[in-house]
């Protein structure tokens, strides 16, 4: 059983590439594969949540929100560091896993690389901004849940419009449940575990009574249950039970239909993903960064590490995202032997000159695509558990060289970190001795400088006190003189 390595994390995330951070986030992406081995779990994610936190109870990070979309095949997780408000959003690729191994049978089956507008941003910022339709639509299907989670954390309250989201016509039943679970997860952090338990029980109770269609790996739920769901999971039903809590850590305003707790002053967020999950991580990092930047009372740091990621937009989008997130806070780790880094494919010369906006060949769309973030390269074949299924006629299992595998990326990152440490180790002792000598030489000068500074401050204070005293004495004499003159009249 793999473990997420304990590393020292700064209280406020710093700019610059860190091996420890890159490996930590990559391990989390690997864990996102492991927790969804054969199914998505229940729609509210409670079984996945409980199983994960029992299995990895001794680790520094706890799973707070299993993030999925059954229809679009998205699987991810949001973790929280136990001792601080450090959060991590880890996406896995669409490659299904069974018994912990990768299945690349349908790797590109649902991949739509057509370039489309990035929401309203094209009209507001730059009309040239375009993104890959398939991955963008995948992320949009879960964006509301992610932003709801961070909204409650940042503001420390749940407002009427948050409950009304559960009734929105443009959200599927699955999305409404996901939004309610996001409210529950973030509310549990801000308002306490009793709040989370109450809301989670309401969600679970309704799901048990709801008629579920038989589920396969990519099952679906009937949307007609959305309105009844909102009628059960709402402000009044939650508050009725919250009022029984003897020592609440929140305030209930029934008139404004608001639950208020303690808002955060600072939040740190890691975002990571592997393969197509890295593309989702790109959209997620930009989306969360843009939202947190709109909150004037919250300071934040967001940092992104992606491994084996695909391209997600054109150059205009890449430039905008890099400027918004910051190149010192966004890194894409690329194995030079990884074939997937070229996906989606750009048109070859001279077609790239003749068709600036891309062109379609059958079901394939080719255009000038770009990656996001600062590139960090590694090189190696590595080894990865693999499952190849040739239409049922032949199925191969085992560990083989696979440059795109998450295990390969983690292995190569660890090797490179160790190589650099070994390279620097002979210099560490020498450097320590040199610095010690320099400090010893400067120690006397530092002490003398502090003494001189203290003496100067004392002299300045004495001088100021003498001036003030002299002024007071003069004022006192002038007052006595004026009093004697008045008496003579």
N, C-alpha and C positions, 0 to 999 in steps of 0.2 A: 504494500500500500504506500503510494507516494505521499509525501508531506510537503506543505508549503513552508519553505525555509524561513526561519525567523531572521529578519534583518533589521538593522537600525534605520528607522525612518525619521527624517526631519519633521519637527513640529509644523513647519510651514514648508511645503514642497519647494525645492530649489530648481533653477534652470540648469540645463546640462544633462548629458547622458550618464546614467548610472547602471553598472552591471547588476548590482543588487536589485534595483528597482525593475530592470528589464526581465531578470530571471523570476522575480516574484510575480509580476503580472503574467508572464508566460506560463508559469506553473498554475496560475488561476485559470487561464484559458484551457489548459489541459484538464483541469478539474471540471470545467464546464462540459467537457466531453464525458467524463466519468460519471457524473450524476444523472445523465440522461442516456443510459446505455441501451435500453430496449424500448423505452416509452417516454412520454412527456410527463408522466405522473398525473395526478388529479388536476383538474382545472384551476383549483385555488392554490395548488403547489404545497399544501400542508404536509403531505407525505414526504416530498423531496426535502422540504425545510427541516422536518424533524429528523429524518434519516441522516442528512448531511451533518447537522450539528451534534448528533450523538456520536457519529463516526469520527468526527474531527474535533471533539470537544476540547482537546488539549492544545489546539493551535491558537495563534494570536488573532485570527480572523474568524468571524462568525457569519454564516449565511443569513441575510435578513430578507431577501426577496428573490425567489426563483422567477426568472423572467422568460416567458414563452409565448409563442403564437402557434397554435396547432395548424392552422390553415397554411401559413407561409413557411412553416418549418424552422422557426427561429427558436434557439435555445441559448440562454445566457443566465447570468446570476449577478446579483448585487451583494457585495460583502461589506462588512464594517469591522474595523479594528476595534477590539474589545475596550481598549483603554483610552481611545480618543475618537474624534470625528474625522477619521480617515476612511474613505469609501473607495471601493473598486468595482467597476462594471466590466465583466469579462464575457466576451462573446465567443462561441465556438462556430466552426463552419457548418455548412449544411450537410456535410458528409455524415451519414448516419453511422452510429457505432453499435456494435454488438459485442458484448463480453470484453470491452475495453480496446477493441481494434478498429482501424479505419476501414470504411467501405467507400470506395471511390466510384462505384457503379454508376450513380446518378449525379456525379460531381457538377456537370454543366447542364443537367436536364432542364432546370427551371431558370436558366440565366438569360436575362434580357438586357442587352448592352446598348439599347437605343438611348441617345442623349436627349434629355428633356429639361425643362426649366426647373430650377431649384425653388419651388414654391413661388412666392411673390418677390423673392430677392432679385430676380433678373430685372424687374421693373424698378425696384427701389435702389439698387446698387449698380448693376452692370448687366445689360441685356445679353452679353456674351456668355454669362455663367450658365453652364449646362452640367447635368449629372447623369449617371447611369440609371435608367429607369427601374430596373429590377431591384437593385439593392436599395435605392432610395425609397421605393414603395414598401419594401420589407421593413425598413427602419420606421417609416411613418406609421406602420401598423402597431408599433409599440411605443412611439414617442410620447404619447399622452400619458402613459403609465409612468415612464421614467421622469418626465418633468413634474408630474404630480408628486412623486416621491420626494424630489428635491425641493419642491415648493413648500411642502409641509415642514420639512427640515429647516429650511432657510427662514421662513416666516414664523414658525412655531405656532401655527394655528390652522384650523380647518374652517373654511368660510362657506356660505350658502351656495356659491357657484360651484364649489367642489362637489357637493352632493348632487347638484343639478346635472353634472356631467354624466351621471349614471342613467339619465333619461335621454341623452342626446340621440337623435335619430340616425346620425351618421356613424355611430359606433355600433359594432356588432355586440352580441351578448358576451362573447369571449372578452372583448375589449372592456366592456363595462365591469365584468368580474375582475379583470386585471387592474383596472383603475381602483376598484374597491380594495383589492389586496394591497395596492401601493399605499392607499390611505391607511390601511391597517398597519403595514410595516413601518412607515414613517411615523405614524401616530404612536406606535409602541415605543419608539425611541424617544419621542418628545414628551408624551403624556404618561408613559409607563406601560408595563406589560398587561395590566388589567384592562386598559383600553383596547389593546391589540387582541386580547382574548375575547372580549365582548364582540367586537366587530368581526373577528374571524369565525366565531360561532354562528353569527347571523348569516354569514356567507355560506358556511358549510351546511347549515340547516336548510337553506333554500336549495342548494345544489342537490342535496339528497332527495328532495321532493320533486326535483325537475326531471322530466323525461329526457334521458340521454340516448342519442342514437348510438348504435354499436360503433366503437372506435377501432380504427386501425392505427397505423403509425401517424397518419395525417388526418385524423378524424375531424369532425366539426360539430357544432351545437346549433340548435334551432334559435334563430334570432327573435322569435315571437315572445320569448321569456324575458326580454330586456325590461319591459315596463313593469311586470310583476316583481322583478328583482329589485328595481328602484323603489317600489312601494314597501318593500320589507327592509332593505338596507338603506336607511336614511337618517337624518339628524334626530328625529323624534324617537325612533326605535333604539338608537344608540344611547341617547341622553337619558332615557328612562332607566336604563341599567347603570349608567355611569353615576347617577345620583345616589346609588347605594354604596359607593366606595367611601370608606370612612376617612381616609387621609389622601384626598386627591392632590395631584401635582399640576392641576389645570383649573381654569375658570370657565364656567358655562354661561353664555349669554343667550338666553332663550329668545329674547326679543330680536336679536340680530342673527340668531341661529348660527352661532359661532362657538367653537371650542378653542380656548387660548392657553398656550403653555409658554415655555421659555424658548425664545428664538436663539439661533446660533449666531455667534460673532464671527467665526471663521470655519471654513470647511475645506478639506483637501479631497480631491477626487482623482483616482487613476482610472483610465479607460484603456482596455486592451482587447485584442481579438486575433484569431488565427484564421488564415485562408479567407473565405468569404466573410467570416466573422470580423476580420480586420477591416473590411469595407464597411460593415455595420458600425464598427467602433469609430471609424472616421466620421460618419454622420452623427453618431452619438456624441462624440467629443465636441464637435462644432455646435450641436444643438444645446447641450448642457452649458457650454461656455457662454453662448449668446444669452441664455436665460439668466444664469448667475450674474452676468455683467449688468443686468437691468436692476439689480437689487442694491441700492446705495448703502444700506445698513449692514451688508454682509461682505466681508473680505473672503477671497477664495483663491485657491491655486488648483489648476487642472493640468494633468500631465498624461500624455498618451504614448503607449508602446504597442506596436503591432508587429506580428511575426508572419512572414509568408503571405503578405496581403496583396490583394488585387487592386487595380486602378478603379477609381470611383467617379471621375469627372474629367472635364476638359481643363486646359491650362488656366482659364479665367477663374474657374472654381477652385483649383489648387492654390492659386495666388491669394484668393480671398480667404480661404480656410487657413492657410499658413500665416497670414497676417493677423487673423482673428485669434487663433489659438497661440501662435508664437512658435517659431522654428526651434527655439530653445526648450520648448515644452511638448514637442510632438516628434516622435521618432518611429521610423519604419525600419525594422530589422530584416535584411534581405540576405538569403543564402545565394551566392552567385551561381550555384548549380540548380536552383529551384525554377522549374519550368512555369509554375503558376504565376510568377511575378509579371509575366507578359500578358496575362488575361485582364481585360479583353484585348484582343489583338488590334494593333493600329494598322492602317493600310500600308502596303509596301510602296516604294518609289516606282513609278512616278504618280501612282494613284493618290498619294497623300497631298500632292500639289494640285492635282486636278479637282479633288473633292475635299475642300476645307471643312465642310460640315458633315463629312462622313457619307457612306453609301451602303446600300444593302445588297447582299448576295444570298438569295434564297431566304433562309431563316436567320442568317448571320448579318449583323450590323457592324461595320468597321468605321472607326473614327480615330482622331488624335486624342488618346486618353492620357491622363497623368496621375501619378501617385501624390499622396499628401505627406507632409512632414519631412524631417531631416533623415537622410539615408545613412544607415549604419550597416556595413557589410560583414558577413562571415562566410566561410567556405568549408564545405565538407559533405560527404554522402550521408553520413549518419546511419541510423537504423530505426525502423518504425514497424510496429505490428500492423499487418495489412490483410485485408480481406478482398480478394478479387473474385467476382462472380460473373462467369461468362454464360449468361442466359440459363443457368441451372445445369449446364453440361459439365462444367468444371469449376471448382471452387478452391482457391489457394489460400492457405493461412500461414502465418509465421512472421518473423522479423526479417526484413530485407532492407538494403540501402534505399532510402527514400528522402531526398533532399527537402521535400515539402513538409514532412511530418513535424508535428509539434515537439516530439521527443528529440528529433534531430536538432531543432533550433535551440532547445534548452541545453542539450548536450554540448553544442558548439559554443554557446554563450558561456557556459561554465568553464569549458576548456580555455577559451580566450581570456577570461577573467583570471584563471590560475596562471596562465602563461605570463600575463602582464605582472602579476604579483611576484612570480619567480624572477622576472627580469628586474624588478625594482628592489627585490629583497637585499642584494649585496650593497645597494646604495643607502638603504635605510639606516644601517648602523653608522656609516660614514656621515650621512647627513645629520643624524642625531648628534654626533660628536661635534660637528662644525657648528650647529645651532647652539649647543650647550656652551661652547667656547665663546661664541658671539654674545650670548646672553650674559655670561660671566663678565666679559669685558665691559658690557654696557650697564651692568647692574649698578656699579658705583656711580656712573654718570646719571642713571635714572634716579637713584636715591638722592643725590645732590640736587638734581633738578626739582624733585618733589619738595625738598627742604627749602630751596630758594623760592619756589612758588608759594609755599606756605608762609614764609617770612614776608614776601611781598604782599600777600593778601592781608596778613596781620597789620602791616604798616598802613595799608590803604584803609582798613577798617578803623584803626586808631586815629588816622587823620580825619576821616569822616565824622567820627564821634566827637573829636575836638572842635570841628567846625560847627556841628549841631549844638554842642554845649555853649560855645561862644555866642552863637545866635540867640539861644534861649536867655543867656545872661544879659545881653544887650536889650532884648525885648523887655525883660523884667525891669531893668533900670529906666527905660523909657516910660514904662507904665507908672513907676513910682513918681517920676518927675511930673507927668501929666496929672497925677492925683494931687500932688501938692499945690499945683497951680489952681486947680479947681477949688480947693479948699479956701484959698486966699480970697476968692470972690465972695 
